[in-house]
Amino acid sequence: MSTTMPKVAEITRKWYILDAANKPLGRTAATAAMILRGKHKPDFAPNVDCGDHVIIINAEKALLTGKKLDQKIYYHHSGWIGGMKSVKYRLLMKENPEKAMMLAVKGMVPDTVIGRNALTRCRVFKGAEHKHAAQQPQAWTL
């Protein structure tokens, strides 16, 4: 019995919708990262980008458990001396919940070319409406 290796030309990509309403932010991000990598497919290979497209809706209604809203801080640096910036997640979730969800998904995909290409297939929306109805996305259930 031989092992089949997926080829880029043979990969068919589907569109899935994840609803983040009343679900933990990390659980939703982990599910999105799994779909983006293609780990749910039987012909998954870690060296081939065989993932699907993901639409995450209701990002503003995602939950952070425990005291994470007040204690979790997002840091970034401008590159200049003294350029360290910090934002608490309470403010980040209020002003830009799409960025908070995207940062969580980004932290769960590998920091390689395959991971960066997978992130281009992730779309995050604040509310329940999205603009990808023409792709006929399916609701993710598993």
Protein Blocks (a to p, Z undefined) as FASTA:
>chain_A
ZZddddfklpccddddddfehiafklmmmmmmmmmnopmpmkbcfkbccbdcdddehklm
pccehjllmmpccdddehiahiaccddfklmmmmmmmlmmmmmmmmmpccdfklmmmmmm
pccdfblbdcklmnopadddZZ
